[in-house]
């Protein structure tokens, strides 16, 4: 019974993400967007102050927002993380310690030195430090922590670009288009109330605070 849910165990999560924190950033970000989007849609659905006709417009809009948010976040963040990994694996970006390891193996082209024919050097896009014969035994312990740090930083840059620049452009374009269509076919041609503030955990907390829990759960 436990086997199908192995991916939910703490040990499996640690094993999967401890060696690749960049992936944790991407996956937890997508999960966060999904949960906050679901909370936003649920809040609209149960809001008695919003008419059924308005909900018919707002709920599909928020659902489309959720898709844009999740897809954009994953695509941009994961692409930036992959770009960071490419910079480090090709040794275009490296630490002095990594440079020393590569120099010992004759893989760094000295300034002014003649390039050997058909040889790939550190810093070439085709170079891959993880393909070295002694990578596991002599290079990985120095390279891996640096690579993980770069992946996290570039992933963060990607998440900022997605959340603050790319996603709002697509989201606002879609919202304006759908609202125009709704206004055209609306019987009373009344202006819709402004859409709820865009998805975030902070907004969800405000929504939750505005509706006190009345159950019997005690801590």
Secondary structure as GFF3:
##gff-version 3
##sequence-region A 1 219
A	DSSP	three_ten_helix	3	8	.	.	.	ID=ss1
A	DSSP	alpha_helix	10	17	.	.	.	ID=ss2
A	DSSP	alpha_helix	21	46	.	.	.	ID=ss3
A	DSSP	alpha_helix	52	89	.	.	.	ID=ss4
A	DSSP	alpha_helix	96	104	.	.	.	ID=ss5
A	DSSP	three_ten_helix	129	131	.	.	.	ID=ss6
A	DSSP	pi_helix	135	139	.	.	.	ID=ss7
A	DSSP	alpha_helix	140	161	.	.	.	ID=ss8
A	DSSP	pi_helix	162	166	.	.	.	ID=ss9
A	DSSP	alpha_helix	167	185	.	.	.	ID=ss10
A	DSSP	alpha_helix	201	210	.	.	.	ID=ss11
###
